[in-house]
């Protein structure tokens, strides 16, 4: 029994050595990976978006299977969005949808695609993506934001199609200033307009 125990102890010692060597190799790589990601993220917080994009792309090239690869891709898309390059932002957000469909960033990516189409003045396309968020990710913060955005787009559309109201009820203005006239002067000016020619021109409001 003692010999067997001794033999097992020798084997366990060998395993411990092997594990220690493996950990020693992995830890520096993990440290470098986390450090690279944090440096790229710091560039985002500094609003150095082009440098951040380059850093995250380099990170993905070196760490294609990292647990943070979906986050890195998301920040690339976010940087393009911040730069108002909405077409590129849409494409980069789509990479998340295609490559990381189960990521917790996917709902946000689709939401931002909807926002991007709205910024490009393409409301129908925007609503398509926003509705997809509501349908695919109900009861989430992203779904609430998508619904709010659709409501704003609908309000904007309704306002654009509403006829401009006439100025019949607007206060009568003096021809040389934009100051509304007193009621008595209004009557006098109206009387003069009917008897004098040419009529007093009313300045338009911008």
C-alpha positions in Angstrom: 0.0 0.0 0.0 2.8 2.3 0.8 4.5 1.6 -2.5 1.2 2.3 -4.3 0.7 5.5 -2.4 4.2 6.6 -3.2 3.7 5.8 -6.9 0.5 7.8 -6.9 2.2 10.8 -5.3 4.9 10.7 -7.9 2.3 10.7 -10.7 0.4 13.6 -9.0 3.6 15.5 -8.7 4.3 15.1 -12.5 0.7 16.2 -13.2 1.1 19.3 -11.0 4.3 20.2 -12.9 2.6 19.8 -16.2 -0.3 21.9 -15.1 2.0 24.6 -13.8 3.8 24.7 -17.1 0.6 25.0 -19.0 -0.7 27.8 -16.8 2.5 29.6 -17.1 2.1 29.6 -20.9 -1.5 30.6 -20.9 -1.5 33.4 -18.3 0.8 35.7 -20.2 -1.2 35.3 -23.3 -4.4 36.0 -21.4 -2.9 39.0 -19.8 -1.7 40.4 -23.2 -5.2 39.7 -24.6 -7.0 41.6 -21.9 -4.4 44.4 -22.0 -4.9 44.8 -25.8 -8.6 44.9 -25.4 -8.5 47.5 -22.6 -6.1 49.7 -24.6 -8.5 49.7 -27.6 -11.5 50.4 -25.4 -9.6 53.4 -23.8 -9.2 54.9 -27.3 -13.0 54.7 -27.6 -13.4 56.6 -24.3 -11.0 59.2 -25.6 -13.1 59.6 -28.8 -10.1 58.5 -30.9 -12.5 56.4 -33.0 -10.3 55.7 -36.0 -7.4 54.5 -33.8 -9.9 52.4 -31.8 -11.1 50.7 -34.9 -7.6 49.8 -36.0 -6.8 48.5 -32.5 -9.9 46.3 -32.3 -9.2 44.9 -35.7 -5.7 44.1 -34.7 -7.1 42.5 -31.5 -9.5 40.3 -33.5 -6.7 39.2 -35.9 -4.5 38.1 -33.0 -7.4 36.7 -30.9 -10.0 35.5 -33.3 -11.5 33.0 -30.8 -11.4 35.3 -27.8 -14.4 35.5 -25.5 -14.4 39.2 -26.1 -14.3 39.0 -29.9 -18.0 39.8 -30.2 -17.5 42.9 -28.0 -14.5 44.0 -30.1 -16.6 43.7 -33.3 -19.4 45.6 -31.6 -17.1 48.5 -30.7 -15.8 48.6 -34.3 -19.3 49.2 -35.4 -20.0 51.7 -32.6 -17.0 53.7 -33.7 -18.3 54.0 -37.2 -21.6 55.0 -35.8 -19.9 57.7 -33.7 -18.1 58.9 -36.8 -21.5 59.2 -38.5 -20.4 56.7 -41.2 -23.7 55.0 -40.9 -23.4 52.8 -44.0 -20.2 51.2 -42.6 -21.8 51.0 -39.2 -24.7 48.9 -40.6 -22.2 46.5 -42.3 -20.1 46.1 -39.1 -23.1 45.6 -36.9 -24.3 42.9 -39.4 -21.0 41.0 -38.8 -22.2 40.5 -35.2 -25.6 39.2 -36.3 -24.0 36.8 -38.7 -20.9 35.7 -36.8 -22.1 35.9 -33.2 -25.9 35.3 -33.3 -26.0 34.2 -29.7 -24.0 37.1 -28.3 -25.6 39.5 -25.8 -24.5 42.2 -28.3 -26.7 41.0 -31.1 -29.9 42.8 -30.0 -28.0 46.0 -29.6 -26.4 45.5 -33.0 -29.8 45.2 -34.8 -31.1 48.2 -32.8 -28.2 50.3 -34.0 -28.8 49.2 -37.5 -32.3 50.6 -37.2 -30.8 53.9 -35.8 -28.4 54.0 -38.6 -31.0 53.7 -41.3 -33.0 56.4 -39.5 -30.0 58.7 -39.7 -29.7 58.0 -43.4 -33.3 59.2 -43.7 -34.6 55.7 -44.6 -37.4 55.3 -42.1 -39.0 52.2 -43.6 -35.8 50.3 -43.5 -35.2 51.6 -40.0 -38.6 50.4 -38.9 -37.9 46.9 -40.4 -34.8 46.5 -38.1 -36.4 48.1 -35.1 -39.5 45.8 -35.4 -37.1 42.8 -35.6 -35.6 43.8 -32.3 -39.1 44.0 -30.7 -40.1 40.6 -32.2 -36.9 38.7 -31.5 -35.9 40.3 -28.1 -39.2 41.2 -26.4 -39.2 42.5 -22.8 -35.6 43.8 -23.2 -34.1 47.3 -22.9 -33.3 47.1 -26.6 -37.0 46.4 -27.5 -38.2 49.4 -25.4 -35.7 51.6 -27.2 -36.8 50.2 -30.6 -40.5 50.9 -29.8 -39.6 54.5 -28.7 -37.7 55.1 -31.9 -40.5 53.8 -34.1 -42.9 56.1 -32.3 -40.6 59.1 -33.0 -40.3 58.1 -36.7 -44.1 57.9 -37.0 -44.5 61.3 -35.3 -41.9 62.8 -37.7 -43.7 61.3 -40.7 -47.1 62.6 -39.5 -45.7 66.1 -39.0 -44.2 66.1 -42.5 -47.5 65.2 -44.1 -49.6 67.7 -42.1 -50.6 70.8 -44.2 -49.0 74.1 -43.0 -51.7 76.1 -41.2 -52.6 79.5 -42.5 -51.6 82.7 -40.7 -55.1 84.2 -40.7 -55.1 84.1 -36.9 -51.5 85.4 -36.5 -51.0 88.9 -35.0 -50.8 91.7 -37.7 -47.2 93.0 -37.9 -46.0 96.5 -38.7 -44.3 96.6 -42.1 -41.1 98.0 -40.8 -40.7 95.8 -37.7 -41.7 92.4 -36.4 -43.5 93.9 -33.4 -47.3 92.9 -33.2 -49.6 95.9 -33.4 -52.1 96.9 -30.7 -55.7 96.1 -31.5 -56.6 99.7 -32.3 -53.7 100.1 -34.7 -54.7 96.8 -36.3 -58.1 98.2 -37.2 -56.6 101.4 -38.5 -54.1 99.6 -40.6 -56.7 97.3 -42.0 -58.8 100.3 -42.9 -55.8 101.9 -44.7 -55.1 98.7 -46.5 -58.6 98.8 -48.1 -58.4 102.4 -49.2 -54.7 102.8 -50.1 -52.8 101.3 -53.0 -50.5 99.5 -53.0 -51.4 97.4 -50.0 -49.0 97.3 -47.1 -46.8 94.2 -47.5 -46.7 92.0 -44.5 -43.3 90.5 -43.8 -43.3 86.7 -43.7 -42.0 84.8 -40.7 -39.2 82.4 -41.0 
